[in-house]
Amino acid sequence: MAGEFEDNGTAEFVEELARLRQEHRDLDGAIDALELSVAGDQLQIQRLKRRKLGLRDRISYLEDQITPDIIA
């Protein structure tokens, strides 16, 4: 039973990780488009970059949860 729970939890982590990676890529495109526009909204760019950093932190956390620690 515990193995089933762990596999299910890992599957949820993998699904969330894929969603977050896609959102991270989407933010890259949005930031690039705003930076290239003549009237680029600097406040909006900063907000998107902050969101992107938050996603990167969450992605790192999930990757750590999926990959078990190996003590050498």
mmCIF file as Biopython writes it, N, C-alpha, C and O atoms, coordinates in Angstrom:
data_model
#
loop_
_atom_site.group_PDB
_atom_site.id
_atom_site.type_symbol
_atom_site.label_atom_id
_atom_site.label_alt_id
_atom_site.label_comp_id
_atom_site.label_asym_id
_atom_site.label_entity_id
_atom_site.label_seq_id
_atom_site.pdbx_PDB_ins_code
_atom_site.Cartn_x
_atom_site.Cartn_y
_atom_site.Cartn_z
_atom_site.occupancy
_atom_site.B_iso_or_equiv
_atom_site.auth_seq_id
_atom_site.auth_asym_id
_atom_site.pdbx_PDB_model_num
ATOM 1   N N  . MET A ? 1  ? 0.810  -1.201 0.000   1.0 0.0 1  A 1 
ATOM 2   C CA . MET A ? 1  ? 0.000  0.000  0.000   1.0 0.0 1  A 1 
ATOM 3   C C  . MET A ? 1  ? 0.850  1.260  0.000   1.0 0.0 1  A 1 
ATOM 4   O O  . MET A ? 1  ? 0.554  2.203  -0.734  1.0 0.0 1  A 1 
ATOM 5   N N  . ALA A ? 2  ? 1.891  1.292  0.804   1.0 0.0 2  A 1 
ATOM 6   C CA . ALA A ? 2  ? 2.738  2.475  0.865   1.0 0.0 2  A 1 
ATOM 7   C C  . ALA A ? 2  ? 3.399  2.734  -0.479  1.0 0.0 2  A 1 
ATOM 8   O O  . ALA A ? 2  ? 3.567  3.889  -0.869  1.0 0.0 2  A 1 
ATOM 9   N N  . GLY A ? 3  ? 3.776  1.680  -1.195  1.0 0.0 3  A 1 
ATOM 10  C CA . GLY A ? 3  ? 4.382  1.833  -2.509  1.0 0.0 3  A 1 
ATOM 11  C C  . GLY A ? 3  ? 3.429  2.475  -3.494  1.0 0.0 3  A 1 
ATOM 12  O O  . GLY A ? 3  ? 3.833  3.305  -4.308  1.0 0.0 3  A 1 
ATOM 13  N N  . GLU A ? 4  ? 2.136  2.086  -3.422  1.0 0.0 4  A 1 
ATOM 14  C CA . GLU A ? 4  ? 1.141  2.691  -4.306  1.0 0.0 4  A 1 
ATOM 15  C C  . GLU A ? 4  ? 1.009  4.176  -4.024  1.0 0.0 4  A 1 
ATOM 16  O O  . GLU A ? 4  ? 0.903  4.972  -4.957  1.0 0.0 4  A 1 
ATOM 17  N N  . PHE A ? 5  ? 1.013  4.564  -2.758  1.0 0.0 5  A 1 
ATOM 18  C CA . PHE A ? 5  ? 0.895  5.975  -2.390  1.0 0.0 5  A 1 
ATOM 19  C C  . PHE A ? 5  ? 2.089  6.762  -2.914  1.0 0.0 5  A 1 
ATOM 20  O O  . PHE A ? 5  ? 1.935  7.859  -3.453  1.0 0.0 5  A 1 
ATOM 21  N N  . GLU A ? 6  ? 3.284  6.189  -2.749  1.0 0.0 6  A 1 
ATOM 22  C CA . GLU A ? 6  ? 4.488  6.870  -3.210  1.0 0.0 6  A 1 
ATOM 23  C C  . GLU A ? 6  ? 4.479  7.015  -4.724  1.0 0.0 6  A 1 
ATOM 24  O O  . GLU A ? 6  ? 4.845  8.070  -5.241  1.0 0.0 6  A 1 
ATOM 25  N N  . ASP A ? 7  ? 4.067  5.971  -5.448  1.0 0.0 7  A 1 
ATOM 26  C CA . ASP A ? 7  ? 4.007  6.049  -6.910  1.0 0.0 7  A 1 
ATOM 27  C C  . ASP A ? 7  ? 2.994  7.092  -7.345  1.0 0.0 7  A 1 
ATOM 28  O O  . ASP A ? 7  ? 3.246  7.845  -8.286  1.0 0.0 7  A 1 
ATOM 29  N N  . ASN A ? 8  ? 1.849  7.145  -6.672  1.0 0.0 8  A 1 
ATOM 30  C CA . ASN A ? 8  ? 0.823  8.125  -7.006  1.0 0.0 8  A 1 
ATOM 31  C C  . ASN A ? 8  ? 1.323  9.535  -6.717  1.0 0.0 8  A 1 
ATOM 32  O O  . ASN A ? 8  ? 1.101  10.444 -7.516  1.0 0.0 8  A 1 
ATOM 33  N N  . GLY A ? 9  ? 1.991  9.727  -5.590  1.0 0.0 9  A 1 
ATOM 34  C CA . GLY A ? 9  ? 2.540  11.029 -5.244  1.0 0.0 9  A 1 
ATOM 35  C C  . GLY A ? 9  ? 3.601  11.460 -6.239  1.0 0.0 9  A 1 
ATOM 36  O O  . GLY A ? 9  ? 3.656  12.629 -6.622  1.0 0.0 9  A 1 
ATOM 37  N N  . THR A ? 10 ? 4.439  10.532 -6.660  1.0 0.0 10 A 1 
ATOM 38  C CA . THR A ? 10 ? 5.477  10.840 -7.646  1.0 0.0 10 A 1 
ATOM 39  C C  . THR A ? 10 ? 4.841  11.209 -8.970  1.0 0.0 10 A 1 
ATOM 40  O O  . THR A ? 10 ? 5.307  12.131 -9.640  1.0 0.0 10 A 1 
ATOM 41  N N  . ALA A ? 11 ? 3.796  10.517 -9.359  1.0 0.0 11 A 1 
ATOM 42  C CA . ALA A ? 11 ? 3.108  10.827 -10.610 1.0 0.0 11 A 1 
ATOM 43  C C  . ALA A ? 11 ? 2.527  12.235 -10.562 1.0 0.0 11 A 1 
ATOM 44  O O  . ALA A ? 11 ? 2.582  12.965 -11.552 1.0 0.0 11 A 1 
ATOM 45  N N  . GLU A ? 12 ? 1.973  12.619 -9.419  1.0 0.0 12 A 1 
ATOM 46  C CA . GLU A ? 12 ? 1.438  13.971 -9.273  1.0 0.0 12 A 1 
ATOM 47  C C  . GLU A ? 12 ? 2.552  15.003 -9.367  1.0 0.0 12 A 1 
ATOM 48  O O  . GLU A ? 12 ? 2.371  16.063 -9.967  1.0 0.0 12 A 1 
ATOM 49  N N  . PHE A ? 13 ? 3.713  14.696 -8.772  1.0 0.0 13 A 1 
ATOM 50  C CA . PHE A ? 13 ? 4.862  15.598 -8.855  1.0 0.0 13 A 1 
ATOM 51  C C  . PHE A ? 13 ? 5.307  15.757 -10.307 1.0 0.0 13 A 1 
ATOM 52  O O  . PHE A ? 13 ? 5.608  16.864 -10.756 1.0 0.0 13 A 1 
ATOM 53  N N  . VAL A ? 14 ? 5.347  14.646 -11.033 1.0 0.0 14 A 1 
ATOM 54  C CA . VAL A ? 14 ? 5.785  14.684 -12.428 1.0 0.0 14 A 1 
ATOM 55  C C  . VAL A ? 14 ? 4.818  15.510 -13.266 1.0 0.0 14 A 1 
ATOM 56  O O  . VAL A ? 14 ? 5.246  16.291 -14.117 1.0 0.0 14 A 1 
ATOM 57  N N  . GLU A ? 15 ? 3.520  15.346 -13.034 1.0 0.0 15 A 1 
ATOM 58  C CA . GLU A ? 15 ? 2.523  16.128 -13.773 1.0 0.0 15 A 1 
ATOM 59  C C  . GLU A ? 15 ? 2.655  17.619 -13.459 1.0 0.0 15 A 1 
ATOM 60  O O  . GLU A ? 15 ? 2.618  18.452 -14.365 1.0 0.0 15 A 1 
ATOM 61  N N  . GLU A ? 16 ? 2.808  17.954 -12.182 1.0 0.0 16 A 1 
ATOM 62  C CA . GLU A ? 16 ? 2.958  19.360 -11.808 1.0 0.0 16 A 1 
ATOM 63  C C  . GLU A ? 16 ? 4.245  19.928 -12.380 1.0 0.0 16 A 1 
ATOM 64  O O  . GLU A ? 16 ? 4.278  21.074 -12.827 1.0 0.0 16 A 1 
ATOM 65  N N  . LEU A ? 17 ? 5.306  19.130 -12.367 1.0 0.0 17 A 1 
ATOM 66  C CA . LEU A ? 17 ? 6.586  19.562 -12.900 1.0 0.0 17 A 1 
ATOM 67  C C  . LEU A ? 17 ? 6.466  19.891 -14.388 1.0 0.0 17 A 1 
ATOM 68  O O  . LEU A ? 17 ? 6.999  20.905 -14.839 1.0 0.0 17 A 1 
ATOM 69  N N  . ALA A ? 18 ? 5.785  19.062 -15.143 1.0 0.0 18 A 1 
ATOM 70  C CA . ALA A ? 18 ? 5.590  19.316 -16.573 1.0 0.0 18 A 1 
ATOM 71  C C  . ALA A ? 18 ? 4.790  20.605 -16.785 1.0 0.0 18 A 1 
ATOM 72  O O  . ALA A ? 18 ? 5.112  21.397 -17.670 1.0 0.0 18 A 1 
ATOM 73  N N  . ARG A ? 19 ? 3.761  20.812 -15.983 1.0 0.0 19 A 1 
ATOM 74  C CA . ARG A ? 19 ? 2.938  22.018 -16.103 1.0 0.0 19 A 1 
ATOM 75  C C  . ARG A ? 19 ? 3.754  23.270 -15.773 1.0 0.0 19 A 1 
ATOM 76  O O  . ARG A ? 19 ? 3.656  24.281 -16.469 1.0 0.0 19 A 1 
ATOM 77  N N  . LEU A ? 20 ? 4.557  23.199 -14.714 1.0 0.0 20 A 1 
ATOM 78  C CA . LEU A ? 20 ? 5.369  24.342 -14.315 1.0 0.0 20 A 1 
ATOM 79  C C  . LEU A ? 20 ? 6.446  24.658 -15.350 1.0 0.0 20 A 1 
ATOM 80  O O  . LEU A ? 20 ? 6.729  25.825 -15.624 1.0 0.0 20 A 1 
ATOM 81  N N  . ARG A ? 21 ? 7.046  23.611 -15.923 1.0 0.0 21 A 1 
ATOM 82  C CA . ARG A ? 21 ? 8.058  23.844 -16.962 1.0 0.0 21 A 1 
ATOM 83  C C  . ARG A ? 21 ? 7.445  24.532 -18.174 1.0 0.0 21 A 1 
ATOM 84  O O  . ARG A ? 21 ? 8.063  25.415 -18.770 1.0 0.0 21 A 1 
ATOM 85  N N  . GLN A ? 22 ? 6.225  24.129 -18.543 1.0 0.0 22 A 1 
ATOM 86  C CA . GLN A ? 22 ? 5.540  24.770 -19.668 1.0 0.0 22 A 1 
ATOM 87  C C  . GLN A ? 22 ? 5.233  26.231 -19.350 1.0 0.0 22 A 1 
ATOM 88  O O  . GLN A ? 22 ? 5.430  27.107 -20.192 1.0 0.0 22 A 1 
ATOM 89  N N  . GLU A ? 23 ? 4.756  26.491 -18.148 1.0 0.0 23 A 1 
ATOM 90  C CA . GLU A ? 23 ? 4.462  27.864 -17.754 1.0 0.0 23 A 1 
ATOM 91  C C  . GLU A ? 23 ? 5.744  28.708 -17.742 1.0 0.0 23 A 1 
ATOM 92  O O  . GLU A ? 23 ? 5.725  29.878 -18.125 1.0 0.0 23 A 1 
ATOM 93  N N  . HIS A ? 24 ? 6.842  28.114 -17.306 1.0 0.0 24 A 1 
ATOM 94  C CA . HIS A ? 24 ? 8.132  28.800 -17.287 1.0 0.0 24 A 1 
ATOM 95  C C  . HIS A ? 24 ? 8.534  29.192 -18.711 1.0 0.0 24 A 1 
ATOM 96  O O  . HIS A ? 24 ? 8.980  30.316 -18.944 1.0 0.0 24 A 1 
ATOM 97  N N  . ARG A ? 25 ? 8.375  28.265 -19.665 1.0 0.0 25 A 1 
ATOM 98  C CA . ARG A ? 25 ? 8.689  28.565 -21.069 1.0 0.0 25 A 1 
ATOM 99  C C  . ARG A ? 25 ? 7.767  29.643 -21.623 1.0 0.0 25 A 1 
ATOM 100 O O  . ARG A ? 25 ? 8.210  30.520 -22.364 1.0 0.0 25 A 1 
ATOM 101 N N  . ASP A ? 26 ? 6.491  29.580 -21.269 1.0 0.0 26 A 1 
ATOM 102 C CA . ASP A ? 26 ? 5.537  30.588 -21.721 1.0 0.0 26 A 1 
ATOM 103 C C  . ASP A ? 26 ? 5.918  31.974 -21.209 1.0 0.0 26 A 1 
ATOM 104 O O  . ASP A ? 26 ? 5.807  32.962 -21.935 1.0 0.0 26 A 1 
ATOM 105 N N  . LEU A ? 27 ? 6.367  32.042 -19.956 1.0 0.0 27 A 1 
ATOM 106 C CA . LEU A ? 27 ? 6.796  33.325 -19.404 1.0 0.0 27 A 1 
ATOM 107 C C  . LEU A ? 27 ? 8.015  33.864 -20.142 1.0 0.0 27 A 1 
ATOM 108 O O  . LEU A ? 27 ? 8.136  35.074 -20.334 1.0 0.0 27 A 1 
ATOM 109 N N  . ASP A ? 28 ? 8.922  32.978 -20.559 1.0 0.0 28 A 1 
ATOM 110 C CA . ASP A ? 28 ? 10.068 33.412 -21.362 1.0 0.0 28 A 1 
ATOM 111 C C  . ASP A ? 28 ? 9.594  34.155 -22.607 1.0 0.0 28 A 1 
ATOM 112 O O  . ASP A ? 28 ? 10.092 35.233 -22.929 1.0 0.0 28 A 1 
ATOM 113 N N  . GLY A ? 29 ? 8.632  33.566 -23.295 1.0 0.0 29 A 1 
ATOM 114 C CA . GLY A ? 29 ? 8.109  34.187 -24.502 1.0 0.0 29 A 1 
ATOM 115 C C  . GLY A ? 29 ? 7.435  35.521 -24.221 1.0 0.0 29 A 1 
ATOM 116 O O  . GLY A ? 29 ? 7.616  36.484 -24.965 1.0 0.0 29 A 1 
ATOM 117 N N  . ALA A ? 30 ? 6.665  35.573 -23.158 1.0 0.0 30 A 1 
ATOM 118 C CA . ALA A ? 30 ? 5.971  36.814 -22.808 1.0 0.0 30 A 1 
ATOM 119 C C  . ALA A ? 30 ? 6.957  37.908 -22.432 1.0 0.0 30 A 1 
ATOM 120 O O  . ALA A ? 30 ? 6.785  39.062 -22.824 1.0 0.0 30 A 1 
ATOM 121 N N  . ILE A ? 31 ? 7.984  37.556 -21.678 1.0 0.0 31 A 1 
ATOM 122 C CA . ILE A ? 31 ? 8.998  38.532 -21.277 1.0 0.0 31 A 1 
ATOM 123 C C  . ILE A ? 31 ? 9.751  39.037 -22.511 1.0 0.0 31 A 1 
ATOM 124 O O  . ILE A ? 31 ? 9.974  40.239 -22.658 1.0 0.0 31 A 1 
ATOM 125 N N  . ASP A ? 32 ? 10.137 38.119 -23.389 1.0 0.0 32 A 1 
ATOM 126 C CA . ASP A ? 32 ? 10.836 38.521 -24.614 1.0 0.0 32 A 1 
ATOM 127 C C  . ASP A ? 32 ? 9.988  39.467 -25.452 1.0 0.0 32 A 1 
ATOM 128 O O  . ASP A ? 32 ? 10.492 40.467 -25.964 1.0 0.0 32 A 1 
ATOM 129 N N  . ALA A ? 33 ? 8.714  39.157 -25.595 1.0 0.0 33 A 1 
ATOM 130 C CA . ALA A ? 33 ? 7.820  40.007 -26.392 1.0 0.0 33 A 1 
ATOM 131 C C  . ALA A ? 33 ? 7.692  41.393 -25.772 1.0 0.0 33 A 1 
ATOM 132 O O  . ALA A ? 33 ? 7.720  42.393 -26.488 1.0 0.0 33 A 1 
ATOM 133 N N  . LEU A ? 34 ? 7.552  41.465 -24.459 1.0 0.0 34 A 1 
ATOM 134 C CA . LEU A ? 34 ? 7.444  42.760 -23.793 1.0 0.0 34 A 1 
ATOM 135 C C  . LEU A ? 34 ? 8.735  43.572 -23.909 1.0 0.0 34 A 1 
ATOM 136 O O  . LEU A ? 34 ? 8.700  44.788 -24.098 1.0 0.0 34 A 1 
ATOM 137 N N  . GLU A ? 35 ? 9.864  42.889 -23.794 1.0 0.0 35 A 1 
ATOM 138 C CA . GLU A ? 35 ? 11.142 43.594 -23.884 1.0 0.0 35 A 1 
ATOM 139 C C  . GLU A ? 35 ? 11.392 44.126 -25.293 1.0 0.0 35 A 1 
ATOM 140 O O  . GLU A ? 35 ? 12.043 45.158 -25.459 1.0 0.0 35 A 1 
ATOM 141 N N  . LEU A ? 36 ? 10.880 43.432 -26.305 1.0 0.0 36 A 1 
ATOM 142 C CA . LEU A ? 36 ? 11.078 43.863 -27.686 1.0 0.0 36 A 1 
ATOM 143 C C  . LEU A ? 36 ? 10.122 44.977 -28.101 1.0 0.0 36 A 1 
ATOM 144 O O  . LEU A ? 36 ? 10.400 45.718 -29.044 1.0 0.0 36 A 1 
ATOM 145 N N  . SER A ? 37 ? 9.005  45.096 -27.402 1.0 0.0 37 A 1 
ATOM 146 C CA . SER A ? 37 ? 8.052  46.135 -27.768 1.0 0.0 37 A 1 
ATOM 147 C C  . SER A ? 37 ? 8.616  47.504 -27.397 1.0 0.0 37 A 1 
ATOM 148 O O  . SER A ? 37 ? 9.342  47.650 -26.413 1.0 0.0 37 A 1 
ATOM 149 N N  . VAL A ? 38 ? 8.268  48.496 -28.202 1.0 0.0 38 A 1 
ATOM 150 C CA . VAL A ? 38 ? 8.788  49.850 -28.002 1.0 0.0 38 A 1 
ATOM 151 C C  . VAL A ? 38 ? 8.353  50.396 -26.646 1.0 0.0 38 A 1 
ATOM 152 O O  . VAL A ? 38 ? 9.149  51.008 -25.933 1.0 0.0 38 A 1 
ATOM 153 N N  . ALA A ? 39 ? 7.111  50.178 -26.298 1.0 0.0 39 A 1 
ATOM 154 C CA . ALA A ? 39 ? 6.578  50.702 -25.033 1.0 0.0 39 A 1 
ATOM 155 C C  . ALA A ? 39 ? 6.504  49.575 -23.999 1.0 0.0 39 A 1 
ATOM 156 O O  . ALA A ? 39 ? 5.471  49.372 -23.361 1.0 0.0 39 A 1 
ATOM 157 N N  . GLY A ? 40 ? 7.612  48.850 -23.844 1.0 0.0 40 A 1 
ATOM 158 C CA . GLY A ? 40 ? 7.638  47.740 -22.900 1.0 0.0 40 A 1 
ATOM 159 C C  . GLY A ? 40 ? 7.349  48.206 -21.486 1.0 0.0 40 A 1 
ATOM 160 O O  . GLY A ? 40 ? 7.994  49.128 -20.987 1.0 0.0 40 A 1 
ATOM 161 N N  . ASP A ? 41 ? 6.389  47.576 -20.846 1.0 0.0 41 A 1 
ATOM 162 C CA . ASP A ? 41 ? 5.988  47.926 -19.484 1.0 0.0 41 A 1 
ATOM 163 C C  . ASP A ? 41 ? 6.976  47.288 -18.504 1.0 0.0 41 A 1 
ATOM 164 O O  . ASP A ? 41 ? 6.913  46.086 -18.250 1.0 0.0 41 A 1 
ATOM 165 N N  . GLN A ? 42 ? 7.878  48.086 -17.963 1.0 0.0 42 A 1 
ATOM 166 C CA . GLN A ? 42 ? 8.928  47.575 -17.085 1.0 0.0 42 A 1 
ATOM 167 C C  . GLN A ? 42 ? 8.367  46.937 -15.820 1.0 0.0 42 A 1 
ATOM 168 O O  . GLN A ? 42 ? 8.914  45.947 -15.332 1.0 0.0 42 A 1 
ATOM 169 N N  . LEU A ? 43 ? 7.300  47.481 -15.292 1.0 0.0 43 A 1 
ATOM 170 C CA . LEU A ? 43 ? 6.687  46.899 -14.094 1.0 0.0 43 A 1 
ATOM 171 C C  . LEU A ? 43 ? 6.145  45.505 -14.399 1.0 0.0 43 A 1 
ATOM 172 O O  . LEU A ? 43 ? 6.327  44.574 -13.614 1.0 0.0 43 A 1 
ATOM 173 N N  . GLN A ? 44 ? 5.483  45.370 -15.536 1.0 0.0 44 A 1 
ATOM 174 C CA . GLN A ? 44 ? 4.946  44.062 -15.930 1.0 0.0 44 A 1 
ATOM 175 C C  . GLN A ? 44 ? 6.079  43.063 -16.182 1.0 0.0 44 A 1 
ATOM 176 O O  . GLN A ? 44 ? 5.972  41.890 -15.825 1.0 0.0 44 A 1 
ATOM 177 N N  . ILE A ? 45 ? 7.151  43.534 -16.793 1.0 0.0 45 A 1 
ATOM 178 C CA . ILE A ? 45 ? 8.302  42.660 -17.044 1.0 0.0 45 A 1 
ATOM 179 C C  . ILE A ? 45 ? 8.876  42.162 -15.716 1.0 0.0 45 A 1 
ATOM 180 O O  . ILE A ? 45 ? 9.193  40.980 -15.577 1.0 0.0 45 A 1 
ATOM 181 N N  . GLN A ? 46 ? 9.009  43.063 -14.744 1.0 0.0 46 A 1 
ATOM 182 C CA . GLN A ? 46 ? 9.533  42.672 -13.437 1.0 0.0 46 A 1 
ATOM 183 C C  . GLN A ? 46 ? 8.618  41.664 -12.746 1.0 0.0 46 A 1 
ATOM 184 O O  . GLN A ? 46 ? 9.097  40.726 -12.109 1.0 0.0 46 A 1 
ATOM 185 N N  . ARG A ? 47 ? 7.317  41.854 -12.867 1.0 0.0 47 A 1 
ATOM 186 C CA . ARG A ? 47 ? 6.355  40.904 -12.271 1.0 0.0 47 A 1 
ATOM 187 C C  . ARG A ? 47 ? 6.494  39.524 -12.910 1.0 0.0 47 A 1 
ATOM 188 O O  . ARG A ? 47 ? 6.491  38.506 -12.218 1.0 0.0 47 A 1 
ATOM 189 N N  . LEU A ? 48 ? 6.616  39.505 -14.227 1.0 0.0 48 A 1 
ATOM 190 C CA . LEU A ? 48 ? 6.755  38.221 -14.923 1.0 0.0 48 A 1 
ATOM 191 C C  . LEU A ? 48 ? 8.065  37.533 -14.541 1.0 0.0 48 A 1 
ATOM 192 O O  . LEU A ? 48 ? 8.100  36.316 -14.361 1.0 0.0 48 A 1 
ATOM 193 N N  . LYS A ? 49 ? 9.127  38.304 -14.419 1.0 0.0 49 A 1 
ATOM 194 C CA . LYS A ? 49 ? 10.409 37.726 -14.024 1.0 0.0 49 A 1 
ATOM 195 C C  . LYS A ? 49 ? 10.349 37.177 -12.599 1.0 0.0 49 A 1 
ATOM 196 O O  . LYS A ? 49 ? 10.925 36.128 -12.309 1.0 0.0 49 A 1 
ATOM 197 N N  . ARG A ? 50 ? 9.657  37.882 -11.718 1.0 0.0 50 A 1 
ATOM 198 C CA . ARG A ? 50 ? 9.498  37.411 -10.339 1.0 0.0 50 A 1 
ATOM 199 C C  . ARG A ? 50 ? 8.709  36.106 -10.318 1.0 0.0 50 A 1 
ATOM 200 O O  . ARG A ? 50 ? 9.049  35.175 -9.588  1.0 0.0 50 A 1 
ATOM 201 N N  . ARG A ? 51 ? 7.654  36.048 -11.125 1.0 0.0 51 A 1 
ATOM 202 C CA . ARG A ? 51 ? 6.848  34.823 -11.219 1.0 0.0 51 A 1 
ATOM 203 C C  . ARG A ? 51 ? 7.692  33.676 -11.762 1.0 0.0 51 A 1 
ATOM 204 O O  . ARG A ? 51 ? 7.601  32.542 -11.290 1.0 0.0 51 A 1 
ATOM 205 N N  . LYS A ? 52 ? 8.509  33.985 -12.755 1.0 0.0 52 A 1 
ATOM 206 C CA . LYS A ? 52 ? 9.379  32.980 -13.356 1.0 0.0 52 A 1 
ATOM 207 C C  . LYS A ? 52 ? 10.364 32.424 -12.330 1.0 0.0 52 A 1 
ATOM 208 O O  . LYS A ? 52 ? 10.613 31.219 -12.300 1.0 0.0 52 A 1 
ATOM 209 N N  . LEU A ? 53 ? 10.926 33.296 -11.488 1.0 0.0 53 A 1 
ATOM 210 C CA . LEU A ? 53 ? 11.832 32.836 -10.437 1.0 0.0 53 A 1 
ATOM 211 C C  . LEU A ? 53 ? 11.112 31.942 -9.426  1.0 0.0 53 A 1 
ATOM 212 O O  . LEU A ? 53 ? 11.669 30.948 -8.960  1.0 0.0 53 A 1 
ATOM 213 N N  . GLY A ? 54 ? 9.877  32.302 -9.092  1.0 0.0 54 A 1 
ATOM 214 C CA . GLY A ? 54 ? 9.089  31.467 -8.191  1.0 0.0 54 A 1 
ATOM 215 C C  . GLY A ? 54 ? 8.838  30.093 -8.784  1.0 0.0 54 A 1 
ATOM 216 O O  . GLY A ? 54 ? 8.899  29.083 -8.084  1.0 0.0 54 A 1 
ATOM 217 N N  . LEU A ? 55 ? 8.555  30.062 -10.077 1.0 0.0 55 A 1 
ATOM 218 C CA . LEU A ? 55 ? 8.358  28.781 -10.758 1.0 0.0 55 A 1 
ATOM 219 C C  . LEU A ? 55 ? 9.638  27.957 -10.731 1.0 0.0 55 A 1 
ATOM 220 O O  . LEU A ? 55 ? 9.601  26.747 -10.508 1.0 0.0 55 A 1 
ATOM 221 N N  . ARG A ? 56 ? 10.767 28.617 -10.958 1.0 0.0 56 A 1 
ATOM 222 C CA . ARG A ? 56 ? 12.058 27.917 -10.955 1.0 0.0 56 A 1 
ATOM 223 C C  . ARG A ? 56 ? 12.319 27.280 -9.586  1.0 0.0 56 A 1 
ATOM 224 O O  . ARG A ? 56 ? 12.815 26.156 -9.506  1.0 0.0 56 A 1 
ATOM 225 N N  . ASP A ? 57 ? 11.985 27.992 -8.524  1.0 0.0 57 A 1 
ATOM 226 C CA . ASP A ? 57 ? 12.147 27.443 -7.169  1.0 0.0 57 A 1 
ATOM 227 C C  . ASP A ? 57 ? 11.268 26.217 -6.968  1.0 0.0 57 A 1 
ATOM 228 O O  . ASP A ? 57 ? 11.715 25.204 -6.431  1.0 0.0 57 A 1 
ATOM 229 N N  . ARG A ? 58 ? 10.007 26.315 -7.405  1.0 0.0 58 A 1 
ATOM 230 C CA . ARG A ? 58 ? 9.075  25.193 -7.255  1.0 0.0 58 A 1 
ATOM 231 C C  . ARG A ? 58 ? 9.518  24.003 -8.108  1.0 0.0 58 A 1 
ATOM 232 O O  . ARG A ? 58 ? 9.406  22.855 -7.675  1.0 0.0 58 A 1 
ATOM 233 N N  . ILE A ? 59 ? 10.014 24.268 -9.305  1.0 0.0 59 A 1 
ATOM 234 C CA . ILE A ? 59 ? 10.520 23.206 -10.175 1.0 0.0 59 A 1 
ATOM 235 C C  . ILE A ? 59 ? 11.688 22.498 -9.501  1.0 0.0 59 A 1 
ATOM 236 O O  . ILE A ? 59 ? 11.755 21.269 -9.501  1.0 0.0 59 A 1 
ATOM 237 N N  . SER A ? 60 ? 12.599 23.259 -8.933  1.0 0.0 60 A 1 
ATOM 238 C CA . SER A ? 60 ? 13.749 22.662 -8.234  1.0 0.0 60 A 1 
ATOM 239 C C  . SER A ? 60 ? 13.301 21.804 -7.062  1.0 0.0 60 A 1 
ATOM 240 O O  . SER A ? 60 ? 13.832 20.716 -6.839  1.0 0.0 60 A 1 
ATOM 241 N N  . TYR A ? 61 ? 12.318 22.299 -6.313  1.0 0.0 61 A 1 
ATOM 242 C CA . TYR A ? 61 ? 11.795 21.538 -5.181  1.0 0.0 61 A 1 
ATOM 243 C C  . TYR A ? 61 ? 11.202 20.206 -5.652  1.0 0.0 61 A 1 
ATOM 244 O O  . TYR A ? 61 ? 11.478 19.157 -5.070  1.0 0.0 61 A 1 
ATOM 245 N N  . LEU A ? 62 ? 10.391 20.255 -6.701  1.0 0.0 62 A 1 
ATOM 246 C CA . LEU A ? 62 ? 9.768  19.031 -7.199  1.0 0.0 62 A 1 
ATOM 247 C C  . LEU A ? 62 ? 10.795 18.055 -7.752  1.0 0.0 62 A 1 
ATOM 248 O O  . LEU A ? 62 ? 10.672 16.846 -7.556  1.0 0.0 62 A 1 
ATOM 249 N N  . GLU A ? 63 ? 11.807 18.569 -8.439  1.0 0.0 63 A 1 
ATOM 250 C CA . GLU A ? 63 ? 12.865 17.695 -8.943  1.0 0.0 63 A 1 
ATOM 251 C C  . GLU A ? 63 ? 13.578 17.002 -7.786  1.0 0.0 63 A 1 
ATOM 252 O O  . GLU A ? 63 ? 13.929 15.826 -7.887  1.0 0.0 63 A 1 
ATOM 253 N N  . ASP A ? 64 ? 13.792 17.720 -6.696  1.0 0.0 64 A 1 
ATOM 254 C CA . ASP A ? 64 ? 14.415 17.117 -5.513  1.0 0.0 64 A 1 
ATOM 255 C C  . ASP A ? 64 ? 13.521 16.048 -4.892  1.0 0.0 64 A 1 
ATOM 256 O O  . ASP A ? 64 ? 14.016 15.038 -4.394  1.0 0.0 64 A 1 
ATOM 257 N N  . GLN A ? 65 ? 12.205 16.265 -4.920  1.0 0.0 65 A 1 
ATOM 258 C CA . GLN A ? 65 ? 11.281 15.288 -4.356  1.0 0.0 65 A 1 
ATOM 259 C C  . GLN A ? 65 ? 11.206 14.023 -5.203  1.0 0.0 65 A 1 
ATOM 260 O O  . GLN A ? 65 ? 11.043 12.925 -4.673  1.0 0.0 65 A 1 
ATOM 261 N N  . ILE A ? 66 ? 11.322 14.177 -6.501  1.0 0.0 66 A 1 
ATOM 262 C CA . ILE A ? 66 ? 11.221 13.034 -7.409  1.0 0.0 66 A 1 
ATOM 263 C C  . ILE A ? 66 ? 12.512 12.205 -7.378  1.0 0.0 66 A 1 
ATOM 264 O O  . ILE A ? 66 ? 12.468 10.975 -7.397  1.0 0.0 66 A 1 
ATOM 265 N N  . THR A ? 67 ? 13.649 12.885 -7.332  1.0 0.0 67 A 1 
ATOM 266 C CA . THR A ? 67 ? 14.944 12.209 -7.335  1.0 0.0 67 A 1 
ATOM 267 C C  . THR A ? 67 ? 15.364 11.923 -5.900  1.0 0.0 67 A 1 
ATOM 268 O O  . THR A ? 67 ? 15.575 12.850 -5.118  1.0 0.0 67 A 1 
ATOM 269 N N  . PRO A ? 68 ? 15.486 10.657 -5.550  1.0 0.0 68 A 1 
ATOM 270 C CA . PRO A ? 68 ? 15.862 10.337 -4.172  1.0 0.0 68 A 1 
ATOM 271 C C  . PRO A ? 68 ? 17.306 10.735 -3.881  1.0 0.0 68 A 1 
ATOM 272 O O  . PRO A ? 68 ? 18.166 10.719 -4.762  1.0 0.0 68 A 1 
ATOM 273 N N  . ASP A ? 69 ? 17.544 11.090 -2.631  1.0 0.0 69 A 1 
ATOM 274 C CA . ASP A ? 69 ? 18.893 11.424 -2.198  1.0 0.0 69 A 1 
ATOM 275 C C  . ASP A ? 69 ? 19.713 10.138 -2.109  1.0 0.0 69 A 1 
ATOM 276 O O  . ASP A ? 69 ? 19.257 9.132  -1.566  1.0 0.0 69 A 1 
ATOM 277 N N  . ILE A ? 70 ? 20.907 10.188 -2.641  1.0 0.0 70 A 1 
ATOM 278 C CA . ILE A ? 70 ? 21.818 9.050  -2.562  1.0 0.0 70 A 1 
ATOM 279 C C  . ILE A ? 70 ? 23.017 9.494  -1.751  1.0 0.0 70 A 1 
ATOM 280 O O  . ILE A ? 70 ? 23.771 10.380 -2.153  1.0 0.0 70 A 1 
ATOM 281 N N  . ILE A ? 71 ? 23.173 8.866  -0.612  1.0 0.0 71 A 1 
ATOM 282 C CA . ILE A ? 71 ? 24.298 9.205  0.258   1.0 0.0 71 A 1 
ATOM 283 C C  . ILE A ? 71 ? 25.461 8.312  -0.109  1.0 0.0 71 A 1 
ATOM 284 O O  . ILE A ? 71 ? 25.376 7.086  -0.027  1.0 0.0 71 A 1 
ATOM 285 N N  . ALA A ? 72 ? 26.546 8.941  -0.516  1.0 0.0 72 A 1 
ATOM 286 C CA . ALA A ? 72 ? 27.722 8.168  -0.957  1.0 0.0 72 A 1 
ATOM 287 C C  . ALA A ? 72 ? 28.582 7.783  0.220   1.0 0.0 72 A 1 
ATOM 288 O O  . ALA A ? 72 ? 29.612 7.132  0.046   1.0 0.0 72 A 1 
#
